[in-house]
Amino acid sequence: MDFGKIKEAAQGYEQAMTRFLRDLIAIPSESCEEEGVIRRCAQEMEALGFDKVEIDPMGNCLGWMGTGSKIMAFDGHIDTVGIGNIVNWTDDPYKGWEDDTRIYGRGGSDQEGGVVSAVYGAKIMKDLGLIPEDTSILVTATVQEEDCDGLCWQYIHNELGITPEFVISTEPTDGGIYRGHRGRMEIRVDVHGVSCHGSAPERGDNAIYKMSDILQDVRALNENGCGPEDEVKGLVKMLEPEFNPDWEDARFLGRGTITVSQIFYTSPSRCAVADSCAVSLDRRMTAGETWESCLEEIRALPSVKKYGDDVKVSMYMYDRPAWTGLVYPTECYFPTWINKETAPHVQALSDAHKALYGETRQGEPDAMSKRQRPLIDKWTFSTNGVSIQGRYGIPCVGFGPGAESQAHAPNEITWKSDLVRCAAVYAAVPGLYKK
C-alpha cells in the first residue's frame, strides 16, 4: 500500500471536502428535519461515482462502493442540535465562514464533517484500488441521532438486514482513536399526591415535597462514596471489584453519573397543593451496568421505598416520526460498549494512523485541548455505537474530524486538516484489517 499516494489524494480533495461541508452546514438539519442534508449527501455520493446510493424508509442515506459480501461501514449522523440563543453566536451559524484552517457553523464538528471525510475516504479507496475484492464499503449518513442515538442503526440492522464486519464511527475524536464510551438511559420518576386548598395544606398530600426528598437521595447517589457509612451507595462503587466484575473497563470509561434534567407538576391552581410531580433523570452508565440495574437503583432509594405505591419509576420511550413520516418506537436505553485495544478493527485503524501520521494525535494549534492524550482513548458523550455494538455486538471504533468540545456549543468550528487526515486514514483501513 502506497501511503504517500493516499495522503496526496486526501490533500488533493481538501477544497472539495470544504465545499461539501459548507453546503451541509448551510442546510438546517435538526433531528427529524434532515431531508435537505440527506439529499445533498446522496447528490455528492452519486457525483463521486458510488456504485449504489439509496435513501431508506427512515431517511438514512446509504452509499456503497465495491461488490464483496463482507461489509465495512463508516457511520456519521447528519442531524444537528438547534442553535440555542442566537446572541451567543458571533456569526450566522448556517451561513458560516472559512479561513485557511477552520470551517465555522452548526454541525461542522458534530458531526457532518465526519460524513464528508467518509464519503471522500471511500472515493480515495476507489481511485487507488484499495477495496479488497471480498469487501463492500458502506457509508451511512444517518438521521435522528441527536434525538435518539442508535435508532437509525436499529432500523438498518433489523429492517434492512445489514450486519457489517465492523463500523467506524466518524463522530469527533480530537485526533484520537476511541474504543468505547459509557452508555445512557432516560428515566422518569412520577410521584402521586392529593390536592387541597393552599390555605390549609395539611388537608392534602404535596407531591412536590415528596419529590424533594427523592431528589436528595438521587443527588446522594451521584455524589456519595460506597463505604459502610453510606446508606445510599454512590455510583463510584462500580469502579470497585467488590461491586462490579467489569471494574477495570469501568475505570477506563469512567464512573456512571445521574442528574435531574427536567421537572413537571400538576396542581389545580397557584392556590393549591400540587397533586403530582415528575422528573426526568439523565443516567450515564459505565461497564457492568444495565437498564434493569439502573431502574432498581432508583427504586431502592430510601425515599422511594418510603412513599411506596405513590412513586413510579420507569424508562422513557421514543416514538417521534422521522422526516419520512416513519415511526420506529424504541426504549430510551443506549447500552455501554467497549473494545480491547488489541481488537482487530481497533488495530486496523491504529495501524493506518501510525503508517500515515505516526503514533500521536495530530491537529492544528487551536485544536489541541485533548490532543495530548493517548492515541487510543474513549468518548465522554454517546454515539450510534450504542446500537451498533451495544445492542448488536457489531464491532465499532471511533475516529472522526472535529472536537468533542465543539459539540452543541455556540460558534462551532472544525478543522480542514482533520477532514483530510480522517479521509486518508479511512482509505487505508480496509487493506490493513485482519480478522
Secondary structure, 3 states (H helix, E strand, C coil): CCHHHHHHHHHHCHHHHHHHHHHHHCCCCECCCCHHHHHHHHHHHHHCCCCEEEECCCCCEEEEECCCCEEEEEEEECCECCCCCHHHCCCCCCCCEECCCEEECCCHHHHHHHHHHHHHHHHHHHHHCCCCCCEEEEEEEECCCCCCCCHHHHHHHHCCCCCCCEEEECCCCCCCEECEECEEEEEEEEEECECCECCCHHHCECHHHHHHHHHHHHHHHHHCCCCCCCCCCCHHHHHCCCCCCCHHHHHHHCCCEEEEEEEEEECCCCCECCCEEEEEEEEEECCCCCHHHHHHHHHCCHHHHHHHHHEEEEECEECCCCCCCCCCCEECEECCEECCCCCHHHHHHHHHHHHHHCCCCCCCHHHCCCCCCCCEECCCCCCCHHHHCCCCCCCEEECCCCCHHHCCCCCCEEEHHHHHHHHHHHHHHHHHCCC
